[in-house]
Amino acid sequence: MLLEFFAVVTDSRRVGNPLSPAEAWREVRTYLDAFEVLYPDEGTFAQLGKLADQYQITRQTIFDALIVAMMIQYRIKGIYTDNREDFARFDGVEVLPWPSAGTKTSTAT
């Protein structure tokens, strides 16, 4: 979710060198131009309700669950994230290794 990306890269508590809002939005635009953007719909929220019940989702983890709901809906199996713990709890979601600085990744899931 690009809004989650924006929130993370502009938050000094989560990254060492946060981007300014303008810089972060330029990055968002880059992703919008480069990739197909998937949007939540009624089906997403139906899946999210199932996940919230199954995993007893509370507080901010609802946003991770929303990402998982969209992954299920669009048949996306893996996610690259530094937030391994929150996603590892979901069955059927492969938490892919976060690329370290200088590492190039060529496989898409």
Phi and psi restraints in degrees (value plus and minus 20) as a CYANA .aco file:
   2 LEU   PHI     -87.2   -47.2
   2 LEU   PSI     -48.8    -8.8
   3 LEU   PHI     -89.0   -49.0
   3 LEU   PSI     -57.2   -17.2
   4 GLU   PHI     -83.9   -43.9
   4 GLU   PSI     -63.0   -23.0
   5 PHE   PHI     -76.4   -36.4
   5 PHE   PSI     -69.1   -29.1
   6 PHE   PHI     -78.1   -38.1
   6 PHE   PSI     -65.5   -25.5
   7 ALA   PHI     -81.4   -41.4
   7 ALA   PSI     -60.6   -20.6
   8 VAL   PHI     -90.2   -50.2
   8 VAL   PSI     -69.8   -29.8
   9 VAL   PHI     -92.8   -52.8
   9 VAL   PSI     -31.2     8.8
  10 THR   PHI    -123.9   -83.9
  10 THR   PSI     -15.7    24.3
  11 ASP   PHI    -125.2   -85.2
  11 ASP   PSI      91.6   131.6
  12 SER   PHI     -86.2   -46.2
  12 SER   PSI     -36.1     3.9
  13 ARG   PHI    -100.1   -60.1
  13 ARG   PSI     -34.4     5.6
  14 ARG   PHI    -132.4   -92.4
  14 ARG   PSI     -43.3    -3.3
  15 VAL   PHI    -155.0  -115.0
  15 VAL   PSI     129.3   169.3
  16 GLY   PHI     -86.8   -46.8
  16 GLY   PSI     -59.8   -19.8
  17 ASN   PHI    -145.7  -105.7
  17 ASN   PSI      62.2   102.2
  18 PRO   PHI     -84.0   -44.0
  18 PRO   PSI     130.0   170.0
  19 LEU   PHI    -102.7   -62.7
  19 LEU   PSI     133.8   173.8
  20 SER   PHI     -91.0   -51.0
  20 SER   PSI     141.0   181.0
  21 PRO   PHI     -76.1   -36.1
  21 PRO   PSI     -59.3   -19.3
  22 ALA   PHI     -85.6   -45.6
  22 ALA   PSI     -63.2   -23.2
  23 GLU   PHI     -83.5   -43.5
  23 GLU   PSI     -64.3   -24.3
  24 ALA   PHI     -82.3   -42.3
  24 ALA   PSI     -61.6   -21.6
  25 TRP   PHI     -87.5   -47.5
  25 TRP   PSI     -52.9   -12.9
  26 ARG   PHI     -82.1   -42.1
  26 ARG   PSI     -60.6   -20.6
  27 GLU   PHI     -83.8   -43.8
  27 GLU   PSI     -62.4   -22.4
  28 VAL   PHI     -78.2   -38.2
  28 VAL   PSI     -65.9   -25.9
  29 ARG   PHI     -81.5   -41.5
  29 ARG   PSI     -57.5   -17.5
  30 THR   PHI     -80.4   -40.4
  30 THR   PSI     -65.1   -25.1
  31 TYR   PHI     -85.6   -45.6
  31 TYR   PSI     -60.8   -20.8
  32 LEU   PHI     -80.1   -40.1
  32 LEU   PSI     -57.6   -17.6
  33 ASP   PHI     -96.3   -56.3
  33 ASP   PSI     -46.7    -6.7
  34 ALA   PHI    -115.6   -75.6
  34 ALA   PSI     -45.8    -5.8
  35 PHE   PHI    -149.4  -109.4
  35 PHE   PSI     135.4   175.4
  36 GLU   PHI     -89.4   -49.4
  36 GLU   PSI     109.6   149.6
  37 VAL   PHI    -117.4   -77.4
  37 VAL   PSI     108.5   148.5
  38 LEU   PHI    -119.3   -79.3
  38 LEU   PSI     117.1   157.1
  39 TYR   PHI    -137.1   -97.1
  39 TYR   PSI     123.9   163.9
  40 PRO   PHI     -88.8   -48.8
  40 PRO   PSI     127.4   167.4
  41 ASP   PHI    -158.9  -118.9
  41 ASP   PSI    -186.3  -146.3
  42 GLU   PHI     -79.8   -39.8
  42 GLU   PSI     -57.3   -17.3
  43 GLY   PHI     -83.3   -43.3
  43 GLY   PSI     -58.0   -18.0
  44 THR   PHI     -81.0   -41.0
  44 THR   PSI     -65.9   -25.9
  45 PHE   PHI     -90.9   -50.9
  45 PHE   PSI     -49.3    -9.3
  46 ALA   PHI     -85.6   -45.6
  46 ALA   PSI     -64.2   -24.2
  47 GLN   PHI     -84.7   -44.7
  47 GLN   PSI     -59.1   -19.1
  48 LEU   PHI     -82.3   -42.3
  48 LEU   PSI     -59.5   -19.5
  49 GLY   PHI     -81.4   -41.4
  49 GLY   PSI     -60.8   -20.8
  50 LYS   PHI     -83.5   -43.5
  50 LYS   PSI     -64.1   -24.1
  51 LEU   PHI     -84.7   -44.7
  51 LEU   PSI     -61.4   -21.4
  52 ALA   PHI     -80.0   -40.0
  52 ALA   PSI     -59.6   -19.6
  53 ASP   PHI     -93.2   -53.2
  53 ASP   PSI     -68.2   -28.2
  54 GLN   PHI     -81.7   -41.7
  54 GLN   PSI     -61.8   -21.8
  55 TYR   PHI    -125.0   -85.0
  55 TYR   PSI     -13.2    26.8
  56 GLN   PHI      30.4    70.4
  56 GLN   PSI      35.0    75.0
  57 ILE   PHI     -88.4   -48.4
  57 ILE   PSI     115.6   155.6
  58 THR   PHI    -158.0  -118.0
  58 THR   PSI     143.1   183.1
  59 ARG   PHI      28.4    68.4
  59 ARG   PSI    -156.4  -116.4
  60 GLN   PHI     -88.6   -48.6
  60 GLN   PSI     -35.9     4.1
  61 THR   PHI     -88.2   -48.2
  61 THR   PSI     -29.2    10.8
  62 ILE   PHI     -80.7   -40.7
  62 ILE   PSI     -51.1   -11.1
  63 PHE   PHI     -92.0   -52.0
  63 PHE   PSI     -57.6   -17.6
  64 ASP   PHI     -84.8   -44.8
  64 ASP   PSI     -61.3   -21.3
  65 ALA   PHI     -84.2   -44.2
  65 ALA   PSI     -55.2   -15.2
  66 LEU   PHI     -82.5   -42.5
  66 LEU   PSI     -62.1   -22.1
  67 ILE   PHI     -81.1   -41.1
  67 ILE   PSI     -64.5   -24.5
  68 VAL   PHI     -83.9   -43.9
  68 VAL   PSI     -60.7   -20.7
  69 ALA   PHI     -78.9   -38.9
  69 ALA   PSI     -62.0   -22.0
  70 MET   PHI     -89.2   -49.2
  70 MET   PSI     -56.5   -16.5
  71 MET   PHI     -80.9   -40.9
  71 MET   PSI     -64.3   -24.3
  72 ILE   PHI     -83.4   -43.4
  72 ILE   PSI     -67.4   -27.4
  73 GLN   PHI     -79.7   -39.7
  73 GLN   PSI     -61.2   -21.2
  74 TYR   PHI    -118.5   -78.5
  74 TYR   PSI      -9.4    30.6
  75 ARG   PHI      38.2    78.2
  75 ARG   PSI      22.8    62.8
  76 ILE   PHI    -116.1   -76.1
  76 ILE   PSI     103.5   143.5
  77 LYS   PHI    -111.9   -71.9
  77 LYS   PSI     -50.1   -10.1
  78 GLY   PHI    -148.5  -108.5
  78 GLY   PSI     136.1   176.1
  79 ILE   PHI    -158.0  -118.0
  79 ILE   PSI     111.6   151.6
  80 TYR   PHI    -106.0   -66.0
  80 TYR   PSI     101.2   141.2
  81 THR   PHI    -176.5  -136.5
  81 THR   PSI     128.7   168.7
  82 ASP   PHI    -107.9   -67.9
  82 ASP   PSI     -25.2    14.8
  83 ASN   PHI    -117.3   -77.3
  83 ASN   PSI      36.7    76.7
  84 ARG   PHI     -79.8   -39.8
  84 ARG   PSI     -64.3   -24.3
  85 GLU   PHI     -79.0   -39.0
  85 GLU   PSI     -64.7   -24.7
  86 ASP   PHI     -89.3   -49.3
  86 ASP   PSI     -48.3    -8.3
  87 PHE   PHI    -113.4   -73.4
  87 PHE   PSI     -45.1    -5.1
  88 ALA   PHI     -83.6   -43.6
  88 ALA   PSI     -41.7    -1.7
  89 ARG   PHI     -92.7   -52.7
  89 ARG   PSI     -37.9     2.1
  90 PHE   PHI    -108.5   -68.5
  90 PHE   PSI     105.1   145.1
  91 ASP   PHI     -83.1   -43.1
  91 ASP   PSI     120.1   160.1
  92 GLY   PHI      62.2   102.2
  92 GLY   PSI     -18.4    21.6
  93 VAL   PHI    -127.0   -87.0
  93 VAL   PSI     100.2   140.2
  94 GLU   PHI    -110.5   -70.5
  94 GLU   PSI      99.2   139.2
  95 VAL   PHI    -108.6   -68.6
  95 VAL   PSI      89.1   129.1
  96 LEU   PHI    -103.3   -63.3
  96 LEU   PSI     132.4   172.4
  97 PRO   PHI     -84.8   -44.8
  97 PRO   PSI     113.4   153.4
  98 TRP   PHI     -89.0   -49.0
  98 TRP   PSI     104.5   144.5
  99 PRO   PHI     -83.5   -43.5
  99 PRO   PSI     111.0   151.0
 100 SER   PHI    -101.0   -61.0
 100 SER   PSI     144.3   184.3
 101 ALA   PHI     -73.6   -33.6
 101 ALA   PSI     110.8   150.8
 102 GLY   PHI      67.9   107.9
 102 GLY   PSI     -28.6    11.4
 103 THR   PHI    -108.2   -68.2
 103 THR   PSI     111.6   151.6
 104 LYS   PHI    -121.0   -81.0
 104 LYS   PSI     118.6   158.6
 105 THR   PHI    -136.2   -96.2
 105 THR   PSI     110.5   150.5
 106 SER   PHI    -136.7   -96.7
 106 SER   PSI     -22.6    17.4
 107 THR   PHI    -121.9   -81.9
 107 THR   PSI     108.5   148.5
 108 ALA   PHI    -127.3   -87.3
 108 ALA   PSI     127.0   167.0
